[in-house]
């Protein structure tokens, strides 16, 4: 069963979840050949161990607070703050409070000759 993603022109609600945050779950919002947008939901204390993404990423905190570690440094993101990271840069995330954030991955374009 395919995960439903937003269609072109469809409005996507990314406002803070507020009282619904604790019962919400991570949800893929948009996926194309070169872009993926996911609303990540992390309960306080949840850790995403070191990993990397196949493209550049933007991480935009919608609500809560989390620690983002990359390039040997830990930064705390709160609502309204955004962080950019280069392709394949290893990073980890730890939710300090119940949090939700938008994760945007700019996927590398596939080589057209490799699909022939």
C-alpha positions, 0 to 999 in steps of 0.5 A, spaced: 500 500 500 503 506 497 503 512 502 499 518 500 502 524 499 500 531 497 498 532 490 500 538 486 496 544 488 493 541 495 494 545 501 498 541 507 497 543 514 504 544 518 501 548 524 503 546 531 499 540 533 499 543 540 495 538 544 495 533 539 502 532 539 503 527 544 498 522 539 501 524 533 506 520 528 511 522 523 508 523 516 511 523 509 507 529 506 510 530 499 515 526 495 517 527 488 524 525 484 528 530 487 524 532 493 521 529 500 518 533 505 516 529 512 513 532 518 517 528 524 514 527 530 519 526 536 517 525 544 521 527 549 527 523 550 527 520 543 534 519 539 535 518 532 542 515 532 547 518 527 545 517 520 545 521 513 541 523 508 542 522 500 541 530 499 541 536 502 536 537 508 533 543 511 530 542 518 525 547 521 522 546 528 515 547 528 514 546 536 518 543 542 525 543 542 530 538 540 538 537 540 541 537 533 548 534 532 552 535 526 559 537 524 562 536 531 557 541 534 550 540 538 545 546 537 538 546 540 532 548 535 526 551 537 519 553 534 521 558 528 528 556 527 531 552 521 538 549 520 541 547 513 546 541 512 550 539 506 549 532 502 551 526 506 553 530 513 552 525 518 547 527 524 543 525 530 537 528 533 535 528 540 528 531 543 529 535 549 521 536 549 515 533 545 517 536 538 515 536 531 519 539 525 519 539 518 524 535 514 526 537 507 530 533 503 533 535 496 534 529 493 539 528 487 537 528 480 537 521 477 542 520 471 537 519 466 542 514 462 542 509 468 534 508 467 535 506 460 
